[in-house]
Amino acid sequence: MTLKDFRDNFLGYAPAWYEAAIVAFLFVNPILYFWVSPFVAGWALMAEFIFTLAMALKCYPLQPGGLLAIEAVAMGMTSAESVYNEAHHNFPVILLLVFMVAGIYFMKEFLLFFFTNMVIRVKSKIALSLLFCFSGAFLSAFLDALTVTAVIIAVAVGFYTVYHRWASRHPDDAGGHNRANDAAVDEAHRSDLEEFRAYLRNLMMHGAVGTALGGVTTLVGEPQNLLIAHVMEWDFVEFFLIMTPVTMPVFVVGMLTCVAVEKLRIAGYGARLPEQVRGVLEEYAAKEASLRDGRAKARLVVQALVGVFLIFALALHLAEVGIIGLTVIILLTAFMGITEEHQIGRAFEESLPFTALLVVFFAIVAVIHDQHLFKPIIDWTLALEGKNQLVGFFAASGILSSISDNVFVATVYINEAKAAFEAGKIDRAQYDLIAVAINTGTNIPSVATPNGQAAFLFLLTSSLAGLIQLSYMRMFIAALPYTITMTGTALASVYFLL
């Protein structure tokens, strides 16, 4: 055993230059913190963490990001107690990830059946893209965006697995098939596989942006919406109506952008479903239908009924989302005969690594809070007046949400606005308009980066991202047209329509 053995084990098969970069970060951070400025060190740490997210396809961000977070706590940039408080504050999101994503896993048979038939029947790529975007928006208005994203991820993984298995000459032997390995893919099918990957990337991005379009409109659409509504004492209908002058123009422009990017084939969009892939999916659907016995049909019925229960339970907020997810797991496994521990354990393989990564992210948020990294921007915003103040709140919350946690940014700004109102610095009318600016600011411009929304980050770090080669930069570029049109529309609506 030598030092080289330890070095070779460090971050596994990550590129040598990436390993060197992480070591350099760990070396430089104490210098910046103790000899330059904690403020500078805090911003450097945030940039380094975003770098680990950007390189997610090279190395899962949990390990390098976790090392940076541990160092930050060890140096005193934040404390273990602050990290715990951030995690505790976001405990509903953690519960959601642990149980809801696992619950969706047990619905994949029905989801694959439903969406396979939809993809086969809807031949127009533009129509299908609009359908994915609209479905993401509609569902996210009542469900949580992470839940909706988990659904479309499960669907895409199913599609990809069906074709990759066929192209790898493993049509029936699922056990001998590795969907992450292209070595067995026939040379004649490689170009179709690449086009299919691009096609799935397009649909996933349309669906993900849709979750942002719908999530901003209602009280239950995003966690920060609920927080803002609680502070402002708005109910479901009141929240929807107050947000409408901004959210409805943005929704229309978002749908038009979906059509435009597909027609113009820009930012990586415009990929078509290869005819051979369509044929494989049609053959798969027909074969599954012919083999579907009474028990299989019963499973589909159970999954469909539980899906209806899920929508109503979330829309009516019968319990915290994670508790509803646990209910879904119990109902599905009980009525589908899944009773062995190892069968249930597979459902958590997707969600738990991301849950751990999210807690690491909360450690970075704790650094932002303890080092007051956003204070200069907050002070600048509060110094503005009238329409300029609304634009300032929208822009500042949008920019900060693109690099930080939406809930954290919303919490900081709505509490500052509340303090200004209670101190008599602003009247109730301006207070209401500021709340609209904060809500739309934390929801819409944050689609710019994969770390801007938890749903986007979940997609980036999911197993699907590696399969369809959806990198940080590809997500950024794909989101750019939406970012420009939606943010521009929201900004104009905040200034002219509020």
LINRAFEN-V98938 format. One record per residue. N is the residue number from 0. SS is DSSP state (H for helix, E for strand, - for the rest). OMEGA is omega in whole degrees, -180 to 180 (NA if undefined). D_CENTER is the distance of its C-alpha to the mean C-alpha in Angstrom with 2 decimals. Layout:
n=N ss=SS omega=OMEGA d_center=D_CENTER
n=N ss=SS omega=OMEGA d_center=D_CENTER
This chain:
n=0 ss=- omega=-178 d_center=41.99
n=1 ss=- omega=177 d_center=41.54
n=2 ss=H omega=179 d_center=39.23
n=3 ss=H omega=179 d_center=38.04
n=4 ss=H omega=177 d_center=36.80
n=5 ss=H omega=-179 d_center=34.57
n=6 ss=H omega=180 d_center=33.39
n=7 ss=H omega=179 d_center=32.64
n=8 ss=H omega=-174 d_center=30.56
n=9 ss=- omega=180 d_center=28.43
n=10 ss=- omega=171 d_center=24.83
n=11 ss=- omega=-175 d_center=26.24
n=12 ss=- omega=176 d_center=26.07
n=13 ss=- omega=180 d_center=24.11
n=14 ss=- omega=-178 d_center=26.19
n=15 ss=H omega=-179 d_center=29.03
n=16 ss=H omega=180 d_center=28.08
n=17 ss=H omega=177 d_center=24.62
n=18 ss=H omega=180 d_center=26.42
n=19 ss=H omega=180 d_center=28.90
n=20 ss=H omega=-180 d_center=26.30
n=21 ss=H omega=177 d_center=24.82
n=22 ss=H omega=179 d_center=28.44
n=23 ss=H omega=178 d_center=29.26
n=24 ss=H omega=-179 d_center=26.47
n=25 ss=H omega=179 d_center=27.77
n=26 ss=H omega=-174 d_center=31.28
n=27 ss=H omega=-174 d_center=30.70
n=28 ss=H omega=178 d_center=28.71
n=29 ss=H omega=178 d_center=31.77
n=30 ss=H omega=-180 d_center=33.94
n=31 ss=H omega=-175 d_center=31.76
n=32 ss=H omega=-174 d_center=31.49
n=33 ss=H omega=-174 d_center=35.16
n=34 ss=H omega=178 d_center=36.98
n=35 ss=H omega=-179 d_center=35.02
n=36 ss=- omega=175 d_center=32.84
n=37 ss=H omega=179 d_center=30.21
n=38 ss=H omega=178 d_center=28.50
n=39 ss=H omega=180 d_center=28.42
n=40 ss=H omega=179 d_center=27.36
n=41 ss=H omega=178 d_center=24.39
n=42 ss=H omega=177 d_center=23.12
n=43 ss=H omega=179 d_center=23.92
n=44 ss=H omega=-180 d_center=21.93
n=45 ss=H omega=178 d_center=18.81
n=46 ss=H omega=179 d_center=19.40
n=47 ss=H omega=180 d_center=20.03
n=48 ss=H omega=177 d_center=16.82
n=49 ss=H omega=176 d_center=14.85
n=50 ss=H omega=179 d_center=17.27
n=51 ss=H omega=176 d_center=16.37
n=52 ss=H omega=-180 d_center=12.68
n=53 ss=H omega=-179 d_center=14.22
n=54 ss=- omega=-174 d_center=16.45
n=55 ss=- omega=180 d_center=14.05
n=56 ss=- omega=177 d_center=15.99
n=57 ss=- omega=-179 d_center=19.19
n=58 ss=- omega=179 d_center=18.48
n=59 ss=- omega=-171 d_center=15.72
n=60 ss=H omega=-176 d_center=14.93
n=61 ss=H omega=-175 d_center=16.03
n=62 ss=H omega=180 d_center=19.67
n=63 ss=H omega=178 d_center=20.16
n=64 ss=H omega=178 d_center=17.81
n=65 ss=H omega=177 d_center=19.54
n=66 ss=H omega=178 d_center=22.91
n=67 ss=H omega=-180 d_center=22.23
n=68 ss=H omega=178 d_center=21.22
n=69 ss=H omega=179 d_center=24.33
n=70 ss=H omega=-180 d_center=26.49
n=71 ss=H omega=178 d_center=25.32
n=72 ss=H omega=-179 d_center=26.35
n=73 ss=H omega=-179 d_center=29.54
n=74 ss=H omega=-179 d_center=30.54
n=75 ss=- omega=177 d_center=30.12
n=76 ss=- omega=171 d_center=27.34
n=77 ss=- omega=-179 d_center=25.92
n=78 ss=- omega=177 d_center=27.06
n=79 ss=H omega=179 d_center=25.98
n=80 ss=H omega=179 d_center=26.58
n=81 ss=H omega=177 d_center=24.18
n=82 ss=H omega=179 d_center=21.40
n=83 ss=H omega=-180 d_center=22.33
n=84 ss=H omega=177 d_center=22.39
n=85 ss=H omega=179 d_center=18.85
n=86 ss=H omega=180 d_center=17.70
n=87 ss=H omega=179 d_center=20.08
n=88 ss=H omega=-178 d_center=18.84
n=89 ss=- omega=-178 d_center=15.28
n=90 ss=H omega=177 d_center=16.87
n=91 ss=H omega=179 d_center=15.58
n=92 ss=H omega=179 d_center=11.94
n=93 ss=H omega=177 d_center=13.51
n=94 ss=H omega=179 d_center=15.55
n=95 ss=H omega=-178 d_center=12.78
n=96 ss=H omega=-177 d_center=11.18
n=97 ss=H omega=-172 d_center=14.75
n=98 ss=H omega=-175 d_center=16.16
n=99 ss=H omega=179 d_center=13.96
n=100 ss=H omega=176 d_center=12.20
n=101 ss=H omega=178 d_center=15.80
n=102 ss=H omega=179 d_center=17.17
n=103 ss=H omega=179 d_center=15.30
n=104 ss=H omega=-178 d_center=16.86
n=105 ss=- omega=177 d_center=20.24
n=106 ss=- omega=-171 d_center=19.59
n=107 ss=H omega=179 d_center=18.90
n=108 ss=H omega=179 d_center=22.57
n=109 ss=H omega=-179 d_center=22.48
n=110 ss=H omega=179 d_center=19.19
n=111 ss=H omega=177 d_center=20.62
n=112 ss=H omega=-176 d_center=23.90
n=113 ss=H omega=-175 d_center=22.55
n=114 ss=H omega=176 d_center=20.29
n=115 ss=H omega=177 d_center=22.89
n=116 ss=H omega=178 d_center=25.49
n=117 ss=H omega=-180 d_center=23.45
n=118 ss=H omega=-180 d_center=22.87
n=119 ss=H omega=-174 d_center=26.53
n=120 ss=H omega=-179 d_center=27.91
n=121 ss=- omega=-174 d_center=26.01
n=122 ss=- omega=-177 d_center=27.54
n=123 ss=- omega=179 d_center=26.40
n=124 ss=H omega=-179 d_center=23.24
n=125 ss=H omega=179 d_center=22.93
n=126 ss=H omega=-180 d_center=23.36
n=127 ss=H omega=178 d_center=20.81
n=128 ss=H omega=177 d_center=18.21
n=129 ss=H omega=179 d_center=19.06
n=130 ss=H omega=178 d_center=18.87
n=131 ss=H omega=-178 d_center=15.30
n=132 ss=H omega=-180 d_center=14.29
n=133 ss=H omega=179 d_center=16.55
n=134 ss=H omega=177 d_center=15.55
n=135 ss=H omega=-180 d_center=11.85
n=136 ss=H omega=-177 d_center=13.36
n=137 ss=H omega=-179 d_center=16.07
n=138 ss=H omega=-178 d_center=14.29
n=139 ss=H omega=177 d_center=11.71
n=140 ss=H omega=-178 d_center=14.90
n=141 ss=H omega=177 d_center=16.17
n=142 ss=- omega=176 d_center=13.53
n=143 ss=- omega=-178 d_center=10.41
n=144 ss=H omega=179 d_center=7.19
n=145 ss=H omega=178 d_center=5.97
n=146 ss=H omega=180 d_center=9.42
n=147 ss=H omega=179 d_center=9.36
n=148 ss=H omega=177 d_center=6.63
n=149 ss=H omega=179 d_center=8.88
n=150 ss=H omega=-176 d_center=11.74
n=151 ss=H omega=175 d_center=11.25
n=152 ss=H omega=180 d_center=10.55
n=153 ss=H omega=179 d_center=13.75
n=154 ss=H omega=-178 d_center=15.54
n=155 ss=H omega=177 d_center=14.97
n=156 ss=H omega=178 d_center=16.03
n=157 ss=H omega=177 d_center=19.00
n=158 ss=H omega=-176 d_center=20.02
n=159 ss=H omega=-178 d_center=19.87
n=160 ss=H omega=-180 d_center=21.82
n=161 ss=H omega=-177 d_center=24.46
n=162 ss=H omega=-178 d_center=25.30
n=163 ss=H omega=178 d_center=25.04
n=164 ss=H omega=179 d_center=27.35
n=165 ss=H omega=-179 d_center=29.77
n=166 ss=H omega=179 d_center=29.79
n=167 ss=- omega=179 d_center=30.35
n=168 ss=- omega=174 d_center=33.35
n=169 ss=- omega=-175 d_center=31.89
n=170 ss=- omega=-176 d_center=31.91
n=171 ss=- omega=-174 d_center=32.89
n=172 ss=- omega=-179 d_center=32.43
n=173 ss=H omega=-178 d_center=28.85
n=174 ss=H omega=-180 d_center=30.04
n=175 ss=H omega=-175 d_center=31.28
n=176 ss=- omega=176 d_center=28.21
n=177 ss=- omega=-174 d_center=25.66
n=178 ss=- omega=-180 d_center=22.89
n=179 ss=- omega=-177 d_center=21.79
n=180 ss=- omega=-179 d_center=25.36
n=181 ss=- omega=-175 d_center=26.77
n=182 ss=- omega=-177 d_center=30.27
n=183 ss=- omega=-179 d_center=31.55
n=184 ss=- omega=180 d_center=30.26
n=185 ss=- omega=-178 d_center=33.35
n=186 ss=H omega=-178 d_center=33.92
n=187 ss=H omega=-176 d_center=34.49
n=188 ss=H omega=-174 d_center=30.98
n=189 ss=H omega=-179 d_center=29.05
n=190 ss=H omega=177 d_center=28.82
n=191 ss=H omega=179 d_center=27.56
n=192 ss=H omega=179 d_center=24.92
n=193 ss=H omega=179 d_center=23.69
n=194 ss=H omega=178 d_center=23.73
n=195 ss=H omega=176 d_center=21.89
n=196 ss=H omega=180 d_center=19.11
n=197 ss=H omega=179 d_center=18.95
n=198 ss=H omega=179 d_center=19.09
n=199 ss=H omega=176 d_center=16.10
n=200 ss=H omega=179 d_center=14.10
n=201 ss=H omega=-177 d_center=15.24
n=202 ss=H omega=180 d_center=14.34
n=203 ss=H omega=-180 d_center=10.78
n=204 ss=H omega=176 d_center=10.30
n=205 ss=H omega=179 d_center=12.40
n=206 ss=H omega=-179 d_center=10.51
n=207 ss=H omega=177 d_center=7.06
n=208 ss=H omega=177 d_center=9.38
n=209 ss=H omega=179 d_center=11.15
n=210 ss=H omega=177 d_center=8.69
n=211 ss=H omega=179 d_center=9.31
n=212 ss=H omega=-179 d_center=12.93
n=213 ss=H omega=-176 d_center=13.51
n=214 ss=H omega=-177 d_center=11.65
n=215 ss=- omega=-169 d_center=14.04
n=216 ss=- omega=-173 d_center=17.10
n=217 ss=- omega=-179 d_center=17.73
n=218 ss=- omega=-176 d_center=18.34
n=219 ss=- omega=-175 d_center=16.03
n=220 ss=- omega=-180 d_center=13.09
n=221 ss=- omega=-179 d_center=11.34
n=222 ss=H omega=-179 d_center=12.90
n=223 ss=H omega=177 d_center=14.48
n=224 ss=H omega=-180 d_center=16.11
n=225 ss=H omega=179 d_center=17.89
n=226 ss=H omega=-179 d_center=19.01
n=227 ss=H omega=180 d_center=20.43
n=228 ss=H omega=179 d_center=22.07
n=229 ss=H omega=180 d_center=23.67
n=230 ss=H omega=-176 d_center=25.17
n=231 ss=H omega=-179 d_center=26.37
n=232 ss=- omega=177 d_center=27.61
n=233 ss=- omega=173 d_center=26.14
n=234 ss=- omega=-174 d_center=25.88
n=235 ss=H omega=-177 d_center=23.54
n=236 ss=H omega=-179 d_center=25.81
n=237 ss=H omega=178 d_center=26.71
n=238 ss=H omega=-179 d_center=23.14
n=239 ss=H omega=-177 d_center=22.47
n=240 ss=H omega=-180 d_center=25.76
n=241 ss=H omega=-180 d_center=25.54
n=242 ss=H omega=-172 d_center=22.21
n=243 ss=H omega=-179 d_center=23.57
n=244 ss=H omega=178 d_center=25.40
n=245 ss=H omega=-171 d_center=22.19
n=246 ss=H omega=-177 d_center=19.56
n=247 ss=H omega=174 d_center=21.86
n=248 ss=H omega=179 d_center=22.89
n=249 ss=H omega=179 d_center=19.32
n=250 ss=H omega=-180 d_center=18.52
n=251 ss=H omega=-180 d_center=21.64
n=252 ss=H omega=177 d_center=21.02
n=253 ss=H omega=178 d_center=17.50
n=254 ss=H omega=178 d_center=19.21
n=255 ss=H omega=178 d_center=22.03
n=256 ss=H omega=178 d_center=19.83
n=257 ss=H omega=179 d_center=18.42
n=258 ss=H omega=-175 d_center=22.11
n=259 ss=H omega=-177 d_center=23.20
n=260 ss=H omega=178 d_center=20.97
n=261 ss=H omega=180 d_center=21.96
n=262 ss=H omega=-177 d_center=25.59
n=263 ss=H omega=-180 d_center=25.86
n=264 ss=- omega=180 d_center=23.88
n=265 ss=- omega=176 d_center=22.37
n=266 ss=- omega=178 d_center=19.38
n=267 ss=- omega=-180 d_center=19.33
n=268 ss=- omega=178 d_center=19.39
n=269 ss=- omega=179 d_center=22.42
n=270 ss=- omega=-180 d_center=22.39
n=271 ss=- omega=178 d_center=24.44
n=272 ss=- omega=179 d_center=24.59
n=273 ss=- omega=-177 d_center=27.66
n=274 ss=H omega=180 d_center=30.48
n=275 ss=H omega=179 d_center=30.93
n=276 ss=H omega=177 d_center=27.35
n=277 ss=H omega=179 d_center=27.86
n=278 ss=H omega=179 d_center=31.11
n=279 ss=H omega=180 d_center=29.62
n=280 ss=H omega=178 d_center=27.03
n=281 ss=H omega=178 d_center=29.94
n=282 ss=H omega=179 d_center=32.12
n=283 ss=H omega=-179 d_center=29.52
n=284 ss=H omega=-180 d_center=29.14
n=285 ss=H omega=-179 d_center=32.94
n=286 ss=H omega=179 d_center=33.55
n=287 ss=H omega=-180 d_center=31.15
n=288 ss=H omega=-179 d_center=32.87
n=289 ss=H omega=-178 d_center=36.29
n=290 ss=H omega=-173 d_center=35.51
n=291 ss=- omega=179 d_center=33.88
n=292 ss=- omega=-177 d_center=36.40
n=293 ss=H omega=-179 d_center=36.74
n=294 ss=H omega=179 d_center=34.52
n=295 ss=H omega=178 d_center=31.69
n=296 ss=H omega=178 d_center=32.04
n=297 ss=H omega=178 d_center=32.09
n=298 ss=H omega=179 d_center=28.75
n=299 ss=H omega=179 d_center=27.21
n=300 ss=H omega=179 d_center=28.85
n=301 ss=H omega=-179 d_center=27.61
n=302 ss=H omega=179 d_center=23.97
n=303 ss=H omega=180 d_center=24.35
n=304 ss=H omega=178 d_center=26.01
n=305 ss=H omega=176 d_center=23.46
n=306 ss=H omega=176 d_center=20.74
n=307 ss=H omega=177 d_center=22.89
n=308 ss=H omega=-179 d_center=23.32
n=309 ss=H omega=-179 d_center=19.58
n=310 ss=H omega=-179 d_center=19.17
n=311 ss=H omega=-179 d_center=22.24
n=312 ss=H omega=180 d_center=21.51
n=313 ss=H omega=-179 d_center=18.17
n=314 ss=H omega=-180 d_center=19.70
n=315 ss=- omega=180 d_center=22.74
n=316 ss=- omega=-179 d_center=20.92
n=317 ss=- omega=178 d_center=23.51
n=318 ss=- omega=174 d_center=21.93
n=319 ss=- omega=-174 d_center=18.92
n=320 ss=H omega=-179 d_center=15.91
n=321 ss=H omega=178 d_center=16.35
n=322 ss=H omega=176 d_center=20.05
n=323 ss=H omega=177 d_center=19.53
n=324 ss=H omega=177 d_center=17.47
n=325 ss=H omega=177 d_center=20.46
n=326 ss=H omega=178 d_center=22.75
n=327 ss=H omega=179 d_center=21.08
n=328 ss=H omega=-178 d_center=21.60
n=329 ss=H omega=-179 d_center=25.19
n=330 ss=H omega=-177 d_center=26.03
n=331 ss=H omega=-178 d_center=24.75
n=332 ss=H omega=-180 d_center=26.29
n=333 ss=H omega=-175 d_center=29.49
n=334 ss=H omega=175 d_center=30.13
n=335 ss=H omega=175 d_center=29.16
n=336 ss=- omega=179 d_center=31.37
n=337 ss=- omega=-172 d_center=28.80
n=338 ss=- omega=-180 d_center=30.60
n=339 ss=- omega=-174 d_center=30.59
n=340 ss=H omega=-177 d_center=28.59
n=341 ss=H omega=176 d_center=27.49
n=342 ss=H omega=180 d_center=26.22
n=343 ss=H omega=-177 d_center=24.01
n=344 ss=H omega=-179 d_center=22.91
n=345 ss=H omega=-177 d_center=21.24
n=346 ss=H omega=-176 d_center=18.59
n=347 ss=H omega=-177 d_center=17.33
n=348 ss=H omega=-178 d_center=17.18
n=349 ss=H omega=-170 d_center=13.51
n=350 ss=H omega=-172 d_center=12.27
n=351 ss=H omega=176 d_center=14.82
n=352 ss=H omega=179 d_center=14.25
n=353 ss=H omega=176 d_center=10.65
n=354 ss=H omega=177 d_center=12.27
n=355 ss=H omega=179 d_center=14.93
n=356 ss=H omega=-179 d_center=12.80
n=357 ss=H omega=178 d_center=11.26
n=358 ss=H omega=174 d_center=14.94
n=359 ss=H omega=177 d_center=15.93
n=360 ss=H omega=178 d_center=13.57
n=361 ss=H omega=176 d_center=15.42
n=362 ss=H omega=178 d_center=18.58
n=363 ss=H omega=177 d_center=17.81
n=364 ss=H omega=178 d_center=17.19
n=365 ss=H omega=176 d_center=20.53
n=366 ss=H omega=179 d_center=22.17
n=367 ss=H omega=-178 d_center=21.07
n=368 ss=H omega=-175 d_center=22.60
n=369 ss=H omega=180 d_center=25.72
n=370 ss=- omega=177 d_center=26.52
n=371 ss=- omega=-175 d_center=26.00
n=372 ss=- omega=-177 d_center=24.19
n=373 ss=- omega=-174 d_center=23.24
n=374 ss=H omega=180 d_center=26.74
n=375 ss=H omega=-179 d_center=28.28
n=376 ss=H omega=178 d_center=25.64
n=377 ss=H omega=-180 d_center=25.92
n=378 ss=H omega=179 d_center=29.72
n=379 ss=H omega=-179 d_center=29.74
n=380 ss=H omega=-177 d_center=27.74
n=381 ss=H omega=-180 d_center=30.06
n=382 ss=H omega=-180 d_center=33.08
n=383 ss=- omega=-180 d_center=32.37
n=384 ss=- omega=174 d_center=33.88
n=385 ss=H omega=-179 d_center=33.59
n=386 ss=H omega=179 d_center=31.38
n=387 ss=H omega=179 d_center=30.74
n=388 ss=H omega=178 d_center=29.33
n=389 ss=H omega=178 d_center=26.83
n=390 ss=H omega=180 d_center=25.80
n=391 ss=H omega=178 d_center=25.69
n=392 ss=H omega=180 d_center=23.42
n=393 ss=H omega=-176 d_center=21.01
n=394 ss=H omega=-177 d_center=21.12
n=395 ss=H omega=180 d_center=21.03
n=396 ss=H omega=178 d_center=18.13
n=397 ss=H omega=-179 d_center=16.19
n=398 ss=H omega=-178 d_center=17.18
n=399 ss=H omega=179 d_center=16.62
n=400 ss=H omega=179 d_center=13.12
n=401 ss=H omega=-178 d_center=12.27
n=402 ss=H omega=-177 d_center=13.55
n=403 ss=- omega=-179 d_center=13.30
n=404 ss=- omega=-177 d_center=11.82
n=405 ss=H omega=-178 d_center=11.79
n=406 ss=H omega=179 d_center=13.74
n=407 ss=H omega=-180 d_center=16.16
n=408 ss=H omega=180 d_center=16.90
n=409 ss=H omega=180 d_center=17.45
n=410 ss=H omega=-179 d_center=19.65
n=411 ss=H omega=-173 d_center=21.71
n=412 ss=H omega=-179 d_center=22.35
n=413 ss=H omega=176 d_center=23.11
n=414 ss=H omega=176 d_center=25.45
n=415 ss=H omega=179 d_center=27.14
n=416 ss=H omega=179 d_center=27.60
n=417 ss=H omega=179 d_center=29.01
n=418 ss=H omega=179 d_center=31.37
n=419 ss=H omega=179 d_center=32.57
n=420 ss=H omega=-179 d_center=33.24
n=421 ss=H omega=178 d_center=35.13
n=422 ss=- omega=179 d_center=37.09
n=423 ss=- omega=-180 d_center=38.19
n=424 ss=- omega=176 d_center=36.67
n=425 ss=- omega=178 d_center=34.84
n=426 ss=- omega=-175 d_center=35.79
n=427 ss=H omega=-180 d_center=33.83
n=428 ss=H omega=179 d_center=33.16
n=429 ss=H omega=178 d_center=31.61
n=430 ss=H omega=178 d_center=29.66
n=431 ss=H omega=-178 d_center=28.10
n=432 ss=H omega=177 d_center=27.26
n=433 ss=H omega=179 d_center=25.70
n=434 ss=H omega=177 d_center=23.39
n=435 ss=H omega=-179 d_center=22.32
n=436 ss=H omega=180 d_center=21.83
n=437 ss=H omega=-178 d_center=19.72
n=438 ss=H omega=-180 d_center=17.45
n=439 ss=H omega=178 d_center=17.00
n=440 ss=H omega=-179 d_center=16.82
n=441 ss=H omega=-177 d_center=13.92
n=442 ss=H omega=-168 d_center=11.93
n=443 ss=- omega=-179 d_center=13.16
n=444 ss=H omega=-176 d_center=14.03
n=445 ss=H omega=174 d_center=10.82
n=446 ss=H omega=-177 d_center=9.40
n=447 ss=H omega=-176 d_center=11.98
n=448 ss=- omega=179 d_center=10.28
n=449 ss=- omega=178 d_center=7.34
n=450 ss=- omega=-179 d_center=7.89
n=451 ss=- omega=179 d_center=8.28
n=452 ss=- omega=-179 d_center=5.23
n=453 ss=H omega=179 d_center=3.92
n=454 ss=H omega=179 d_center=1.24
n=455 ss=H omega=-180 d_center=2.69
n=456 ss=H omega=177 d_center=4.41
n=457 ss=H omega=178 d_center=4.40
n=458 ss=H omega=-178 d_center=5.40
n=459 ss=H omega=-175 d_center=7.55
n=460 ss=- omega=179 d_center=9.15
n=461 ss=- omega=177 d_center=9.74
n=462 ss=H omega=180 d_center=13.34
n=463 ss=H omega=-176 d_center=12.74
n=464 ss=H omega=178 d_center=11.88
n=465 ss=H omega=-178 d_center=15.37
n=466 ss=H omega=-177 d_center=17.03
n=467 ss=- omega=176 d_center=16.26
n=468 ss=- omega=178 d_center=16.40
n=469 ss=- omega=-177 d_center=13.12
n=470 ss=- omega=178 d_center=13.59
n=471 ss=H omega=-177 d_center=12.27
n=472 ss=H omega=178 d_center=15.14
n=473 ss=H omega=177 d_center=14.69
n=474 ss=H omega=180 d_center=11.19
n=475 ss=H omega=-179 d_center=12.88
n=476 ss=H omega=-180 d_center=15.87
n=477 ss=H omega=-180 d_center=14.30
n=478 ss=H omega=-172 d_center=12.52
n=479 ss=H omega=178 d_center=15.87
n=480 ss=H omega=177 d_center=17.89
n=481 ss=H omega=-180 d_center=15.44
n=482 ss=H omega=-177 d_center=15.21
n=483 ss=H omega=-175 d_center=19.02
n=484 ss=H omega=-177 d_center=19.91
n=485 ss=H omega=179 d_center=17.58
n=486 ss=H omega=178 d_center=18.18
n=487 ss=H omega=179 d_center=21.85
n=488 ss=H omega=180 d_center=22.26
n=489 ss=H omega=-180 d_center=20.70
n=490 ss=H omega=179 d_center=22.92
n=491 ss=H omega=180 d_center=25.95
n=492 ss=H omega=178 d_center=25.36
n=493 ss=H omega=-177 d_center=25.17
n=494 ss=H omega=-172 d_center=28.41
n=495 ss=H omega=-173 d_center=30.38
n=496 ss=- omega=179 d_center=29.32
n=497 ss=- omega=NA d_center=28.89
